[in-house]
Amino acid sequence: MTKDLRDAVIAALDSAAGVLNVPDFARRLMGGQDLDLARIEMDSMTMMEMIMHLEAKLGFDIEADEIAGQSTVNGLIAHLQMRLDVVG
């Protein structure tokens, strides 16, 4: 997992759901710890906003099912890293 990718995911989560405004979330994410995505409680609009942010940053399409299939921030990052490795 690259720091740049982790930073991009955190930025997307913050842009869409304001995760860095929640002290516990900010502490965990900025400290390199994992966080259950269910704790963020994203609705479908928030998830789409996060996806659009990630697509713009990463340069490839992301399906909502891909995000929904991940249970943690680190799992999401690992999945996106795998996609980046394939896209090259």
ChimeraX commands (.cxc) that place a marker at each C-alpha (Angstrom):
marker #1 position 0.00,0.00,0.00 radius 0.5
marker #1 position 1.46,3.32,-0.98 radius 0.5
marker #1 position 1.17,6.44,1.14 radius 0.5
marker #1 position -0.09,8.35,-1.91 radius 0.5
marker #1 position -2.96,5.91,-2.40 radius 0.5
marker #1 position -3.83,5.97,1.31 radius 0.5
marker #1 position -3.79,9.78,1.20 radius 0.5
marker #1 position -6.06,9.75,-1.87 radius 0.5
marker #1 position -8.59,7.44,-0.18 radius 0.5
marker #1 position -8.58,9.52,3.01 radius 0.5
marker #1 position -9.02,12.72,0.96 radius 0.5
marker #1 position -11.95,11.15,-0.92 radius 0.5
marker #1 position -13.56,9.99,2.33 radius 0.5
marker #1 position -13.08,13.42,3.85 radius 0.5
marker #1 position -14.41,15.25,0.80 radius 0.5
marker #1 position -17.50,13.05,0.65 radius 0.5
marker #1 position -18.19,12.27,4.30 radius 0.5
marker #1 position -16.08,14.67,6.38 radius 0.5
marker #1 position -14.20,11.86,8.15 radius 0.5
marker #1 position -11.42,14.15,9.33 radius 0.5
marker #1 position -14.00,16.23,11.21 radius 0.5
marker #1 position -14.69,13.24,13.49 radius 0.5
marker #1 position -11.83,13.18,16.03 radius 0.5
marker #1 position -11.70,9.39,16.44 radius 0.5
marker #1 position -11.77,8.81,12.67 radius 0.5
marker #1 position -9.13,11.49,12.07 radius 0.5
marker #1 position -6.84,10.09,14.77 radius 0.5
marker #1 position -7.12,6.55,13.43 radius 0.5
marker #1 position -6.76,7.42,9.75 radius 0.5
marker #1 position -3.97,9.95,10.14 radius 0.5
marker #1 position -2.18,7.56,12.50 radius 0.5
marker #1 position -2.12,4.83,9.85 radius 0.5
marker #1 position -4.71,2.66,11.58 radius 0.5
marker #1 position -7.63,0.91,9.92 radius 0.5
marker #1 position -11.29,1.91,10.19 radius 0.5
marker #1 position -14.47,-0.04,9.46 radius 0.5
marker #1 position -16.23,1.64,6.54 radius 0.5
marker #1 position -19.61,0.87,8.17 radius 0.5
marker #1 position -18.71,3.30,10.98 radius 0.5
marker #1 position -18.65,6.13,8.43 radius 0.5
marker #1 position -22.31,5.44,7.54 radius 0.5
marker #1 position -22.17,6.60,3.92 radius 0.5
marker #1 position -25.44,6.84,2.02 radius 0.5
marker #1 position -25.52,6.22,-1.73 radius 0.5
marker #1 position -24.93,9.87,-2.62 radius 0.5
marker #1 position -21.93,10.09,-0.30 radius 0.5
marker #1 position -20.51,6.90,-1.77 radius 0.5
marker #1 position -20.92,8.23,-5.32 radius 0.5
marker #1 position -19.17,11.47,-4.34 radius 0.5
marker #1 position -16.28,9.46,-2.89 radius 0.5
marker #1 position -16.11,7.30,-6.03 radius 0.5
marker #1 position -16.03,10.35,-8.31 radius 0.5
marker #1 position -13.23,11.85,-6.24 radius 0.5
marker #1 position -11.23,8.60,-6.46 radius 0.5
marker #1 position -11.88,8.18,-10.19 radius 0.5
marker #1 position -10.60,11.68,-10.86 radius 0.5
marker #1 position -7.48,11.07,-8.76 radius 0.5
marker #1 position -6.72,7.51,-9.92 radius 0.5
marker #1 position -7.75,7.76,-13.58 radius 0.5
marker #1 position -9.99,4.70,-13.88 radius 0.5
marker #1 position -13.67,3.84,-13.36 radius 0.5
marker #1 position -14.76,2.40,-10.02 radius 0.5
marker #1 position -18.05,0.57,-9.55 radius 0.5
marker #1 position -20.10,1.13,-6.40 radius 0.5
marker #1 position -20.10,-2.65,-5.84 radius 0.5
marker #1 position -16.32,-2.54,-5.53 radius 0.5
marker #1 position -16.58,-0.10,-2.65 radius 0.5
marker #1 position -19.52,-1.90,-1.05 radius 0.5
marker #1 position -17.51,-5.13,-1.17 radius 0.5
marker #1 position -14.86,-3.70,1.16 radius 0.5
marker #1 position -15.38,-3.61,4.91 radius 0.5
marker #1 position -12.42,-1.48,5.97 radius 0.5
marker #1 position -10.39,1.47,4.73 radius 0.5
marker #1 position -7.30,-0.74,4.45 radius 0.5
marker #1 position -9.31,-3.31,2.48 radius 0.5
marker #1 position -10.46,-0.58,0.11 radius 0.5
marker #1 position -6.90,0.65,-0.30 radius 0.5
marker #1 position -5.65,-2.89,-1.01 radius 0.5
marker #1 position -8.40,-3.39,-3.59 radius 0.5
marker #1 position -7.58,-0.10,-5.32 radius 0.5
marker #1 position -3.86,-0.97,-5.27 radius 0.5
marker #1 position -4.67,-4.24,-7.02 radius 0.5
marker #1 position -6.64,-2.30,-9.65 radius 0.5
marker #1 position -3.75,0.16,-10.08 radius 0.5
marker #1 position -1.34,-2.74,-10.56 radius 0.5
marker #1 position -3.55,-4.12,-13.35 radius 0.5
marker #1 position -4.09,-0.73,-15.01 radius 0.5
marker #1 position -0.35,-0.11,-14.77 radius 0.5
marker link #1:1,2 radius 0.2
marker link #1:2,3 radius 0.2
marker link #1:3,4 radius 0.2
marker link #1:4,5 radius 0.2
marker link #1:5,6 radius 0.2
marker link #1:6,7 radius 0.2
marker link #1:7,8 radius 0.2
marker link #1:8,9 radius 0.2
marker link #1:9,10 radius 0.2
marker link #1:10,11 radius 0.2
marker link #1:11,12 radius 0.2
marker link #1:12,13 radius 0.2
marker link #1:13,14 radius 0.2
marker link #1:14,15 radius 0.2
marker link #1:15,16 radius 0.2
marker link #1:16,17 radius 0.2
marker link #1:17,18 radius 0.2
marker link #1:18,19 radius 0.2
marker link #1:19,20 radius 0.2
marker link #1:20,21 radius 0.2
marker link #1:21,22 radius 0.2
marker link #1:22,23 radius 0.2
marker link #1:23,24 radius 0.2
marker link #1:24,25 radius 0.2
marker link #1:25,26 radius 0.2
marker link #1:26,27 radius 0.2
marker link #1:27,28 radius 0.2
marker link #1:28,29 radius 0.2
marker link #1:29,30 radius 0.2
marker link #1:30,31 radius 0.2
marker link #1:31,32 radius 0.2
marker link #1:32,33 radius 0.2
marker link #1:33,34 radius 0.2
marker link #1:34,35 radius 0.2
marker link #1:35,36 radius 0.2
marker link #1:36,37 radius 0.2
marker link #1:37,38 radius 0.2
marker link #1:38,39 radius 0.2
marker link #1:39,40 radius 0.2
marker link #1:40,41 radius 0.2
marker link #1:41,42 radius 0.2
marker link #1:42,43 radius 0.2
marker link #1:43,44 radius 0.2
marker link #1:44,45 radius 0.2
marker link #1:45,46 radius 0.2
marker link #1:46,47 radius 0.2
marker link #1:47,48 radius 0.2
marker link #1:48,49 radius 0.2
marker link #1:49,50 radius 0.2
marker link #1:50,51 radius 0.2
marker link #1:51,52 radius 0.2
marker link #1:52,53 radius 0.2
marker link #1:53,54 radius 0.2
marker link #1:54,55 radius 0.2
marker link #1:55,56 radius 0.2
marker link #1:56,57 radius 0.2
marker link #1:57,58 radius 0.2
marker link #1:58,59 radius 0.2
marker link #1:59,60 radius 0.2
marker link #1:60,61 radius 0.2
marker link #1:61,62 radius 0.2
marker link #1:62,63 radius 0.2
marker link #1:63,64 radius 0.2
marker link #1:64,65 radius 0.2
marker link #1:65,66 radius 0.2
marker link #1:66,67 radius 0.2
marker link #1:67,68 radius 0.2
marker link #1:68,69 radius 0.2
marker link #1:69,70 radius 0.2
marker link #1:70,71 radius 0.2
marker link #1:71,72 radius 0.2
marker link #1:72,73 radius 0.2
marker link #1:73,74 radius 0.2
marker link #1:74,75 radius 0.2
marker link #1:75,76 radius 0.2
marker link #1:76,77 radius 0.2
marker link #1:77,78 radius 0.2
marker link #1:78,79 radius 0.2
marker link #1:79,80 radius 0.2
marker link #1:80,81 radius 0.2
marker link #1:81,82 radius 0.2
marker link #1:82,83 radius 0.2
marker link #1:83,84 radius 0.2
marker link #1:84,85 radius 0.2
marker link #1:85,86 radius 0.2
marker link #1:86,87 radius 0.2
marker link #1:87,88 radius 0.2
view
